[in-house]
């Protein structure tokens, strides 16, 4: 097989990634026990090889270019795979190690996954967990994530999808709001209420509310004076303080319902669910830390 890479390329990539992580050639040089000039030469060599600028340099700081950021994220992923390959080759695969990067929507992370991470690390103390809390879709290859949790199965056939649970939806409001506005008896009554809206990051549209009526699932477009984007938990905070009604997951508000902070509404039209799905790239190679985390989540949350 014809060689594609020079002997020093891997070392140059490691120094480049270290400089990108630490934001400084000098600090990276200290961490790697080399001179700042060696780091600078390594980066310059990569830029010449690739024909692109990886950093914007000033007298006070360095900053990754857009191309540099994409290259950094993909190189990070490759270096992690090399580390895992070495562990497996030397018989260390029984102790998962390294950085695990996972992207999750905010409600599921706060109420389902984050409370479990301490237990996961007690089992696998050599794994470092980096969590990205967002409702937007991520790109595994470009952004360097190992796993993601989302609310729908992907169109990308290169991803494996495993259902964690079907989460029940409920409509709730505070007693203070209901004392002023009254209670809706049917979904059609929502037109007369402040229904707190959440904007989908993928489309910019408000999420329709879902109900079961006459045995069929229906969606209703609601309206109100409050809109939330980014963090759906903001809608629940508004509802707790009397701003209006919100449809959310039962696991988010079960304590509020138990202590009377919120009251469940439209119960005859309830029992609708939305799925939460664990996603990760399909392929023959899957690191031990990813396999361990997948098995752990399926043990704790999987249907």
C-alpha positions in Angstrom: 0.0 0.0 0.0 1.3 3.4 -0.9 2.0 5.7 2.1 -0.2 8.7 2.3 1.3 10.5 5.3 4.8 11.7 6.4 6.4 10.3 9.5 6.0 13.5 11.5 2.4 14.2 10.6 0.8 12.5 13.6 3.0 14.4 16.0 2.2 17.7 14.2 -1.5 16.9 14.5 -1.2 16.2 18.2 0.6 19.5 18.7 -2.0 21.3 16.6 -4.8 19.8 18.7 -3.1 20.7 21.9 -2.6 24.3 20.8 -6.3 24.5 19.8 -7.5 23.1 23.1 -5.3 25.4 25.2 -5.5 28.5 23.0 -1.8 29.1 23.0 1.3 27.9 21.3 3.4 28.6 24.4 1.1 26.8 26.8 0.8 23.9 24.4 4.6 23.7 24.1 4.9 23.6 27.9 2.3 20.8 28.1 4.1 18.8 25.4 7.6 19.5 26.7 8.7 21.1 23.5 9.6 24.7 22.4 6.9 27.2 21.2 8.9 27.3 17.9 8.3 23.5 17.5 4.6 24.0 17.9 4.6 26.9 15.4 6.6 24.8 12.9 4.2 21.9 13.3 1.1 24.1 12.6 2.8 25.8 9.7 3.7 22.5 8.2 0.0 21.3 8.5 -1.2 24.6 6.9 1.2 24.2 4.0 0.2 20.5 3.5 -3.5 21.4 3.6 -3.3 24.7 1.8 -5.5 26.4 4.4 -5.0 28.6 7.4 -5.8 26.8 10.6 -5.3 29.7 13.1 -5.8 33.5 13.0 -2.7 34.8 14.9 -2.3 38.1 16.7 0.4 39.2 19.1 -1.8 38.3 22.1 -3.8 35.2 21.0 -4.6 32.5 18.5 -8.0 31.6 17.2 -9.1 28.8 15.0 -10.5 29.6 11.6 -13.7 27.9 10.5 -11.7 25.4 8.5 -9.3 25.0 11.4 -12.2 24.3 13.7 -13.6 21.5 11.5 -10.1 20.0 11.1 -9.6 20.2 14.8 -12.8 18.4 15.7 -12.2 15.6 13.2 -8.5 15.2 14.3 -9.7 15.0 17.9 -12.0 12.1 17.0 -9.2 10.3 15.1 -6.8 10.7 18.0 -9.3 9.3 20.4 -9.8 6.3 18.1 -6.1 5.7 18.0 -5.9 5.8 21.8 -8.7 3.2 22.0 -7.0 1.1 19.4 -3.8 1.1 21.5 -5.7 0.1 24.6 -7.4 -2.7 22.8 -4.2 -3.9 21.3 -2.4 -3.9 24.7 -5.3 -5.6 26.5 -6.6 -2.5 28.3 -10.0 -2.6 26.5 -11.6 -3.9 29.7 -11.2 -0.4 31.3 -13.0 2.1 29.1 -11.2 5.5 29.1 -11.0 8.8 27.3 -13.4 11.6 26.6 -17.0 10.8 25.8 -19.0 13.6 24.1 -22.8 13.5 24.1 -25.4 16.0 22.9 -28.8 16.0 24.7 -31.9 18.2 24.8 -32.3 20.2 27.9 -35.3 18.6 29.6 -34.1 15.0 29.1 -30.6 15.9 30.2 -31.7 17.6 33.5 -34.3 15.1 34.5 -33.0 11.8 33.1 -29.3 11.6 32.1 -27.4 14.1 34.2 -28.6 12.5 37.5 -27.0 9.2 36.2 -23.6 10.4 35.2 -22.0 10.2 38.7 -23.0 6.5 38.8 -21.6 5.9 35.3 -18.3 7.4 36.3 -18.2 5.4 39.5 -18.3 2.3 37.2 -15.9 3.8 34.7 -13.6 6.3 36.4 -11.2 6.7 33.5 -14.0 8.1 31.2 -14.4 11.9 31.1 -17.9 13.0 30.1 -18.5 16.2 28.1 -22.2 17.1 27.8 -23.7 19.5 25.2 -27.2 20.6 26.2 -29.1 21.8 23.2 -32.3 21.0 21.2 -30.6 21.5 17.8 -29.5 18.7 15.6 -25.7 18.1 15.6 -23.3 16.8 13.0 -21.4 13.8 14.4 -18.5 14.0 11.9 -18.0 17.8 11.9 -18.6 18.4 15.6 -16.9 15.4 17.1 -19.7 13.9 19.1 -19.9 10.3 20.1 -23.6 10.1 21.0 -26.7 12.2 20.8 -30.2 12.0 22.3 -33.0 13.4 20.2 -36.8 13.2 19.9 -37.1 11.5 16.5 -35.4 8.8 14.5 -32.8 10.1 12.0 -33.1 10.1 8.2 -29.4 9.4 8.2 -28.9 5.7 7.6 -25.4 6.0 9.0 -26.7 6.4 12.5 -28.0 3.7 14.9 -31.1 4.6 16.7 -32.2 3.0 20.0 -35.3 4.1 21.8 -34.8 5.1 25.5 -38.4 5.8 26.3 -41.8 7.2 25.2 -42.3 10.2 27.5 -45.8 11.1 28.5 -47.0 14.7 27.8 -49.2 16.7 30.2 -50.8 20.1 30.1 -50.3 22.1 33.3 -50.8 25.5 34.9 -50.4 27.1 38.3 -53.4 27.6 40.7 -52.8 31.4 40.5 -53.3 31.4 36.7 -56.3 29.1 36.9 -58.0 31.2 39.5 -58.0 34.1 37.1 -58.5 32.4 33.7 -60.5 29.3 34.6 -59.8 25.8 33.5 -60.1 24.5 29.9 -62.5 21.5 29.5 -61.5 20.5 26.0 -58.6 21.2 23.7 -60.8 23.6 21.8 -61.0 25.8 24.9 -57.3 26.6 24.6 -58.1 29.4 22.2 -59.2 31.4 25.2 -56.0 30.8 27.2 -52.3 31.9 27.3 -50.5 28.9 26.0 -46.8 29.2 26.4 -45.0 28.5 23.1 -41.7 26.7 22.4 -40.0 27.3 19.1 -38.4 24.4 17.3 -34.8 25.1 16.6 -34.9 23.1 13.3 -37.8 25.0 11.7 -38.4 28.1 13.8 -42.0 27.1 14.2 -43.9 26.7 17.4 -44.5 23.2 18.6 -48.1 22.1 18.2 -49.8 20.6 21.2 -50.8 16.9 21.0 -54.0 15.2 22.4 -56.0 12.1 22.0 -59.7 12.6 21.1 -62.1 9.8 20.1 -59.2 7.4 20.0 -57.1 9.5 17.5 -54.1 11.6 18.0 -54.7 15.3 17.1 -52.4 18.3 17.0 -53.6 21.8 17.9 -51.9 25.0 17.1 -52.1 27.2 20.3 -51.3 30.8 20.9 -50.3 33.1 23.8 -48.3 36.0 25.0 -45.1 34.1 25.8 -42.6 32.4 23.5 -39.5 30.4 24.4 -36.6 29.3 22.2 -33.5 27.5 23.1 -34.4 26.0 26.5 -37.8 24.4 26.7 -37.5 24.4 30.5 -38.1 28.2 30.4 -41.7 27.5 29.5 -42.2 25.4 32.6 -40.7 28.2 34.8 -43.1 30.7 33.3 -46.0 28.3 34.0 -44.9 27.9 37.6 -45.2 31.6 38.1 -48.6 32.0 36.7 -47.9 33.0 33.1 -50.2 30.5 31.4 -50.6 26.9 30.4 -47.8 24.7 29.0 -47.6 21.2 27.5 -44.5 19.4 28.7 -43.2 16.0 29.8 -44.7 14.5 32.9 -41.2 13.7 34.3 -40.4 17.4 34.2 -43.3 18.4 36.4 -44.1 15.4 38.5 -42.8 17.0 41.7 -44.8 20.2 40.9 -47.9 18.2 40.5 -47.3 16.3 43.7 -46.8 19.4 45.8 -49.5 21.5 44.1 -47.3 24.1 42.4 -48.9 23.0 39.1 -52.2 21.4 38.3 -52.7 18.9 35.5 -55.4 19.8 32.9 -57.3 18.1 30.1 -56.7 14.7 31.6 -59.4 12.9 29.4 -57.4 14.0 26.3 -54.0 13.0 27.7 -51.7 10.0 27.5 -49.9 11.3 24.4 -46.2 10.5 24.3 -43.0 11.5 22.4 -40.0 9.3 22.0 -36.4 9.9 23.2 -33.9 8.1 21.0 -30.2 7.4 21.6 -28.1 8.0 18.4 -24.6 7.1 17.5 -22.7 6.5 14.2 -23.0 3.1 12.6 -19.7 1.3 11.9 -17.6 -1.7 12.8 -15.5 0.3 15.2 -17.1 1.5 18.4 -14.9 2.5 21.3 -15.2 0.8 24.6 -16.3 4.0 26.4 -19.1 4.5 23.9 -20.2 0.9 24.1 -20.2 1.1 27.9 -22.3 4.3 27.9 -24.8 2.9 25.5 -25.2 -0.3 27.6 -25.5 1.8 30.8 -28.2 4.1 29.4 -30.2 1.2 28.0 -29.9 -0.5 31.4 -31.2 2.5 33.2 -33.7 4.1 30.7 -34.2 1.8 27.8 -37.6 0.4 26.9 
